[in-house]
Amino acid sequence: MCVCVCAERGALAPRAVRRVVGVREDRGFPMFPDDVENKENGSLGVPDDEENGRPPDPVDWAVIDVVDYFRTVGFAEQAIAFQEQEIDGKSLLLMTRNDVLTGLSLKLGPALKIYEYHVKPLQTRHLKNNSS
């Protein structure tokens, strides 16, 4: 518990803990803004594919395009696994959650983020664009 010097009494008194709006506290961990997981490891701010020299539709990506995509969005270390497994755009769009979580031998946290924030949305966007 934090203590502060009370100006009126000149004694040590417990500091009041205030709840800050938009911030959560996890047991044993420091306080983080609610949206921190949406900004770390490339989960937001995905650059436009055409700006980075990748074809706009992931189905047309070569292995190097997949690797570059994951490097660009903050998963440089994990991008190596996609290269080693020769995952091109077509393979990426066929991957299941289980493939990403177990087939690439990635740590669970990054693997979950990769699937939920990148693979699944790329699959959804591809299906939406090609269903017409």
Residue pairs with C-beta under 8 A, 6 or more apart in sequence:
1 14
1 15
2 14
2 15
2 17
3 12
3 13
3 14
3 15
4 12
4 13
4 15
5 11
5 12
5 13
6 12
6 13
20 31
22 33
22 34
23 31
23 32
23 33
23 34
24 31
24 32
24 34
25 31
26 32
37 43
37 113
38 44
39 45
40 74
41 73
41 74
41 75
41 110
41 113
42 70
42 72
42 73
42 74
42 75
42 113
42 117
42 118
43 73
43 113
43 117
43 118
44 117
46 72
46 73
46 118
47 72
47 73
49 55
49 56
49 58
49 69
50 56
52 68
52 69
52 72
53 68
54 61
54 65
54 68
54 69
55 61
55 65
55 89
57 89
57 126
57 129
57 130
58 66
58 89
58 92
58 93
58 122
58 126
59 89
59 90
59 93
59 126
60 89
61 69
61 88
61 89
61 92
62 88
62 89
63 82
63 83
63 86
63 87
63 88
64 83
65 88
65 89
66 79
66 82
66 83
66 87
66 88
66 89
66 91
66 92
67 79
67 80
67 82
67 83
68 79
69 79
69 118
70 76
70 78
70 79
70 82
70 114
70 118
71 79
73 118
75 110
75 113
75 114
77 110
78 104
78 106
78 110
78 111
78 114
81 104
81 105
81 106
82 92
82 104
85 103
85 104
87 95
92 119
92 122
93 122
93 123
93 126
95 103
95 115
95 119
97 115
97 120
100 106
100 111
100 114
100 115
100 119
101 108
101 111
101 112
101 115
104 111
106 114
